[in-house]
């Protein structure tokens, strides 16, 4: 088992998008990965479990990895947790409904309308 600590540098913490990147990076890992922060501890298999930890900027997380090539896997996770993710800012000029349709690949029409 290898254990390392990472400090969150992303200004918005570990929200949905960083969580997705982190979970995807280790999705095929054959061993066990546990992330702990404060009183919360989760096995790193679920995006929602990681998001629900509510890890904010400046917080420290402990990462424990058991399995094949555990040192390399743990270091990869430290690097990811310490990444200052540069996702594009949300366009606040678009109403929430329009933003949701645009993200879902819609054309911005009303619900149930056809897109050509």
Secondary structure, DSSP 8 states (H G I E B T S, - for coil): -EEEEEE---TT-S-HHHHHHHHHHTTT-SSEEEEEETTEEEETT-HHHHHHT---TT-EEEEEEESTTHHHHHHHHHHHHT---------TTS-HHHHHHHHTT--S--TT----
